[in-house]
Amino acid sequence: MSLGHEQQRVAPYRADQGSTVEEACSRRRYGPWSSLILSGLVLLGGLGLAPSCAEPTRSQSADPSRALTPVPACVRRMPPRRDADRGFMPQLEERDYWSLVFPGASRSEVPGDGRSCAGGLLFTDPVFQGTKPIAGGSAEAVVIPPDAILHGGGGNRLRVVWLRSHRADDGTAAGALALVRAVDDVAEAYAVGVYRGDAERTRLQVERMGGNLAVTAVDERCAGEKPSQPCESLMHVFLPYRGELVPFAELGLRRVRFGENTEPGIPGRVRYELVTSPTFEKGAIRLVEQVSATDETGKKLRRAEVERVLLVRDGKAEATSEALWDRMVSSRLGGEPTSRPSAPPGGDPQDALGSDG
């Protein structure tokens, strides 16, 4: 029995240590006595008593995808699933999302201050200025509206959800924005923030920046607009940081503006258009920007394209070069900048999620 106890502590087998596992085990522990010991092992093997030389048992997560996700900030146990449903990805109902993000929620209401599971008072955020509860409410409680959750996808069962609880007269909606996942009988929220955008033309997505995550909310204001009308489609980028979804940058994906007599030697109205294609990378967002100028007849007057990068530096978006729109158009129209970075004080959001291993 003592022989077996010793061999359980043998280091993992490597192919260069012998042609068989038995040779590797005996040679490592007993050196010149390995042949004699091996003979004993063969004898014990004939009696069915040979000890194992397997690797020590390693503790592993039951869900391998956990290695690719941040640590949850909020966890809520859900009703046990039926055995017949165990082989399928768990699905949360609408009330499950509300109760996960707002622990004080009842079946029909959430707290009036919007206290989230991460501790923030969401409804006091400036994005809710000028809004009112969609389904009514008071200072103490806000009624949960029906069919008010917008979903966006991501890998490893991650989802981003927008819980639209408020609306404004300008057609925008506001509510909690959360990065969530359902695992077996548990619902997890990794970060919670707030978002305000077009109630009907917003799409959500989870992006990867190396080993870290980003959440995007794209407000498609240019979708369906007439070519003769100015418009702007914006991408809002959020980074998870200590249980919060923190605004990181606001990118103009498409922008259409008009100017009168703004090009030298070209009378009349000029149409300026920006198109931006973002790519998410480790610690950065790579942007390919195109700007064109067109006269009233449809003739292209100018066209340019550049590639630049927004780096994550101490929790802020640091651009490697000036936005193309700012260089070509802003001085003529006095328009808004192409991107408006923002970030919280006190650290780098990416640091809170770990590094790409």
Buried (B, 14 or more C-beta within 10 A) or exposed (E): EEBEEEBEEBEEBEEEBBEEBBBBBBBBBBEEEBEEBBEBBEEBEEEEEBBEBEEEEEEEEEEEEBEEBBEBBBEBEBEEBEEEEEEEEBEBEBEBBBBBBBEBBEEEBBBBBBBBBBEBEBBEBEBBEBBEBBBEBEEEBBBBBEEBBBEBEBEBBBBBBBBBBBBBEEEBBBBBBBBBBBBEEEBBBBBBBBBBBBBEBBBBBBBBBBBBBBBBBBBBBBBEBEEEEBBBBBBBBBBBBBBBBBBBBBBBBBBBBEBEEBBEEBEEBBBBBBBBEBEBBEBBBBBBBBBBBBBEEEEEBBEEEBEBBBEBBEBBBEBEEEBBBBBBBBEBBEBBEBBBBBBBEEEBBBBBBEEEE
